[in-house]
Amino acid sequence: MTLIRRLALGVALGMVCASATAVEPEYPLRPITLMVPTPPGGTTDTIARLLANKLSTAFGKPVVVENRPGGATTIAGQALLNQPADGYTMLLATFGTIANPYLMKAVPYTYRDFDPVSLVVNTPNVLIAGPAVAYDTLADLAAAAKAKPGAITFASTSNGGSPHLSGELFNRVAGVDMQHIPYPGSAPAMTALLGGHVAVMYDNLPSALSQIQAGTVKALAMTTSQRVPVLPDIPTFAEQGYPQYEVNAWFGLLAKKGTPPAILQRWHQEVSTALASADVQQRLATLGAITVGSSPAEFTAYLKAEDSKWAQAIKDAGITPE
């Protein structure tokens, strides 16, 4: 081998070694978008903004909340799927991510089209009655609904969300027929309830809590299996004669499928740290929310179990895609 060829080979090997040991640019290098599938002001938005404030500091780059309501939460999910799988766009997903494919004919994705990042929080749903109606207890409502099938309306924050299915599940277990009226978020649904346009409403507790505490609406029942510490006097559905009734709302982070595992793990670590901070814990506790902060693997298992549970529940309820 000639001297020139040896020198050329040495240079080439040096370049290969340098390439192999080169460090990838540290994530993130630019602002991150956190998609929210609901309008500003509701539970999902509140949780997203709490996280975004903490994560902006942790990542050293702004985490910008972008509200993309509509399509029963599918517009935000599709917006994420239209972005690269690079961790710079994330989705704060809701229960609708699981339920929508069983409730709508043209849902553009399922939860399997995403990489689970972390289950952030669980929250109860609550059944509330408007100020002008005569229902002071769940028994009052059930009796009125049985006396006038189809005459009583219930509001929810969207088609396919956990508030909607909370109402459909009560229809089935109580043998009543209350009519569902969906609204594009908690705030407009609450406005309709306060204005007397609907009789009752199912909502995530964090969104409804201030109205309940102010006495402008009446809380009739919690959807969870146990009472909630922030409202210890409000009984559950199970306590009021419906032992098989239980619904948990949840909020979790999803990335586009194919996002590098190291980025998913970084998000899990930073979310867990944020949820463990005293100010976030205190704020979420006052809303009646329960912090989780699961790993990607744990959240994947949770979504699989939720999918199985609600596919069967929707089938048993006789709900067909619209």
C-alpha positions in Angstrom: 0.0 0.0 0.0 1.4 3.3 -1.0 1.9 6.2 1.5 -0.8 8.2 -0.2 -3.3 5.4 0.1 -2.4 4.8 3.7 -2.9 8.4 4.5 -6.3 8.5 2.7 -7.4 5.4 4.5 -6.4 6.9 7.8 -8.4 10.1 7.1 -11.4 8.0 6.1 -11.3 5.9 9.3 -10.9 9.0 11.4 -14.0 10.5 9.8 -16.0 7.3 10.5 -14.9 7.3 14.1 -15.7 10.9 14.6 -19.2 10.4 13.0 -19.8 7.3 15.3 -19.0 9.2 18.4 -20.7 12.5 17.5 -23.3 13.6 20.0 -26.8 14.3 18.7 -28.1 17.8 19.3 -29.7 18.0 22.7 -33.6 18.0 22.7 -35.3 20.4 22.5 -33.7 23.0 20.3 -36.8 25.0 19.7 -40.3 25.7 21.2 -42.7 22.8 21.7 -46.4 22.8 20.9 -48.8 21.1 23.3 -52.1 20.4 21.4 -55.3 20.6 23.5 -58.5 19.2 21.9 -60.9 21.5 23.8 -61.5 25.2 24.0 -59.7 27.4 26.7 -61.1 27.3 30.2 -62.0 23.6 30.7 -60.3 20.9 32.6 -58.1 19.8 29.7 -56.9 23.3 29.1 -56.2 23.9 32.8 -54.1 20.8 33.2 -52.2 21.6 29.9 -51.3 25.1 31.1 -50.1 23.9 34.5 -47.9 21.4 32.7 -46.7 23.8 30.1 -45.5 26.3 32.7 -43.4 23.7 34.5 -42.1 22.0 31.3 -41.0 25.3 29.7 -38.6 25.7 32.6 -37.5 22.1 32.6 -36.9 22.0 28.9 -35.4 25.5 28.7 -37.7 26.2 25.7 -41.3 27.5 25.6 -44.0 24.8 25.7 -46.9 26.6 23.9 -50.5 25.4 24.5 -52.5 25.4 21.2 -56.2 24.8 21.5 -57.6 22.8 18.6 -61.2 22.1 19.6 -63.8 20.4 17.4 -64.5 17.0 15.8 -65.2 15.5 19.3 -61.5 16.0 20.0 -60.3 14.5 16.7 -59.1 17.7 15.1 -56.2 18.1 17.6 -55.3 14.5 17.2 -55.2 14.7 13.4 -53.1 17.9 13.7 -50.5 16.0 15.7 -50.4 13.2 13.1 -49.7 15.8 10.4 -46.5 16.8 12.2 -43.1 15.0 12.2 -42.5 12.3 14.8 -39.8 14.5 16.5 -41.3 15.4 19.9 -41.9 19.0 19.0 -45.7 18.5 18.9 -47.5 16.6 21.7 -51.2 16.0 22.5 -52.9 16.1 25.8 -55.4 13.4 25.0 -58.6 12.6 26.8 -61.0 9.7 27.2 -62.4 10.5 23.8 -59.3 9.1 22.2 -60.5 5.7 23.3 -64.2 6.1 22.8 -64.5 8.0 19.5 -63.7 5.1 17.2 -66.7 3.2 18.7 -69.0 6.2 18.5 -68.2 7.9 15.2 -68.0 6.4 11.7 -65.2 8.6 10.3 -62.7 8.9 13.1 -59.3 9.3 11.5 -57.2 7.4 14.0 -57.2 5.2 17.1 -55.0 5.3 20.2 -52.7 2.8 18.4 -51.6 5.5 16.0 -49.7 7.3 18.8 -46.8 6.7 21.1 -48.1 6.9 24.7 -45.9 9.2 26.9 -47.5 9.4 30.3 -50.9 9.2 32.0 -50.9 12.6 33.7 -54.0 12.8 35.9 -57.3 11.0 36.6 -60.4 13.1 37.5 -63.9 12.3 38.6 -66.9 13.3 36.6 -69.8 14.9 38.4 -73.6 15.1 37.6 -74.9 18.5 38.2 -78.4 20.0 38.0 -79.3 23.5 36.9 -80.5 26.1 39.4 -84.1 26.1 38.2 -84.9 22.4 38.1 -86.5 20.5 41.0 -84.0 17.6 41.2 -82.2 17.7 44.5 -81.0 14.1 44.5 -80.2 11.4 41.9 -83.4 9.6 42.9 -85.4 12.8 42.0 -83.8 12.9 38.6 -84.3 9.2 37.9 -88.0 9.4 38.9 -88.6 12.4 36.7 -86.8 10.7 33.8 -88.9 7.5 34.1 -92.1 9.6 34.3 -91.3 11.5 31.1 -89.1 9.4 28.8 -87.1 11.5 26.4 -88.2 14.8 27.9 -85.1 15.5 30.1 -81.9 16.7 28.5 -78.3 16.3 29.7 -75.4 18.3 28.5 -71.8 17.1 28.0 -68.6 18.7 26.8 -68.5 16.7 23.5 -69.6 13.6 21.7 -67.7 10.6 22.8 -66.0 12.1 25.9 -66.3 10.6 29.4 -69.0 13.1 30.4 -71.1 11.9 27.4 -70.6 8.3 28.2 -71.3 8.9 31.9 -74.8 10.0 30.9 -75.3 7.1 28.5 -74.2 4.6 31.1 -76.7 6.1 33.6 -79.4 5.8 31.0 -78.7 2.1 30.7 -78.2 1.2 34.4 -81.2 3.3 35.6 -83.5 2.3 32.7 -84.2 5.9 31.7 -84.0 7.9 28.4 -82.5 11.3 28.9 -81.5 13.1 25.7 -77.8 14.0 25.1 -77.0 17.5 24.0 -73.3 17.9 23.2 -71.4 21.3 23.5 -67.9 22.2 22.3 -66.4 22.3 25.7 -67.2 22.8 29.4 -67.8 26.6 29.3 -70.6 26.6 26.7 -72.2 23.6 28.3 -72.2 25.3 31.7 -73.7 28.4 30.2 -76.5 26.3 28.7 -77.1 24.7 32.1 -77.2 28.0 34.0 -79.5 29.4 31.3 -82.0 26.6 31.7 -81.4 25.2 28.2 -80.6 21.8 29.6 -81.7 20.2 32.8 -78.5 18.5 34.0 -74.9 18.2 32.9 -72.1 15.7 33.2 -68.7 17.5 33.6 -65.1 16.8 34.7 -65.0 17.9 38.4 -62.2 20.5 38.0 -64.3 22.4 35.4 -67.5 22.3 37.5 -66.0 22.7 41.0 -66.2 26.5 41.3 -69.9 26.6 40.3 -70.7 23.8 42.8 -68.9 25.5 45.6 -70.6 28.8 44.7 -74.0 27.1 44.9 -75.1 28.1 41.4 -75.5 24.4 40.5 -76.4 21.3 42.5 -74.1 18.4 42.5 -76.1 15.1 42.5 -73.5 12.4 42.2 -69.8 11.5 41.6 -69.0 9.0 38.9 -66.1 7.5 40.8 -66.3 4.4 43.1 -65.4 6.6 46.2 -66.3 10.1 47.3 -63.9 12.9 46.5 -62.1 14.6 49.4 -62.7 18.1 47.9 -66.5 17.5 48.0 -66.9 14.9 50.7 -70.7 15.4 51.1 -71.5 14.5 47.5 -72.4 10.7 47.2 -71.4 8.5 44.4 -73.8 6.8 41.9 -72.9 3.5 43.6 -74.0 4.8 47.0 -77.3 5.8 45.5 -78.4 2.5 44.2 -76.2 1.8 41.1 -73.3 -0.3 42.4 -72.2 -1.2 38.8 -71.7 2.4 37.9 -68.2 3.8 37.7 -66.5 6.2 35.2 -63.0 7.7 35.5 -62.0 10.6 33.3 -58.3 10.7 32.4 -55.8 13.0 30.7 -52.6 11.8 29.2 -49.8 12.8 26.8 -49.4 11.2 23.4 -46.8 11.7 20.7 -46.9 10.8 17.1 -45.9 7.2 16.5 -42.3 6.8 15.7 -41.1 9.5 18.1 -37.6 8.5 19.4 -37.8 6.5 22.7 -35.2 8.8 24.4 -37.6 11.8 23.8 -40.5 9.9 25.2 -38.5 9.0 28.3 -37.4 12.6 28.7 -41.0 13.7 28.7 -42.0 11.1 31.2 -39.2 12.2 33.6 -40.0 15.9 33.3 -43.8 15.3 33.6 -43.2 13.2 36.7 -41.1 15.9 38.2 -43.7 18.6 37.4 -46.5 16.6 39.0 -44.5 16.0 42.1 -43.9 19.7 42.7 -45.8 21.2 45.6 -47.6 24.0 43.7 -48.9 21.6 41.0 -50.0 19.1 43.6 -51.8 21.8 45.6 -53.5 23.2 42.5 -54.7 19.8 41.2 -55.9 18.7 44.7 -58.1 21.8 44.9 -59.6 20.7 41.5 -60.3 17.2 42.7 -57.8 15.7 40.3 -55.5 12.8 41.1 -51.9 13.0 39.8 -50.4 9.9 38.1 -47.3 10.5 35.9 -46.9 7.0 34.6 -44.2 5.7 32.3 -44.8 5.1 28.5 -45.1 1.4 29.1 -47.5 1.8 32.0 -49.6 4.3 30.0 -49.7 1.8 27.0 -51.1 -0.9 29.3 -53.6 1.5 30.7 -54.9 2.5 27.2 -55.2 -1.1 26.2 -57.3 -1.9 29.3 -59.5 1.2 28.7 -60.1 0.3 25.1 -61.2 -3.2 26.0 -63.5 -1.9 28.8 -65.3 0.8 26.8 -65.6 -1.2 23.6 -67.7 -3.7 25.6 -69.6 -1.0 27.6 -70.6 0.9 24.4 -71.7 -2.4 22.8 -73.7 -3.4 25.8 -75.4 0.1 25.9 -76.5 -0.4 22.3 -74.7 2.7 21.1 -74.0 2.7 17.4 -71.5 4.9 15.5 -73.0 8.1 14.1 
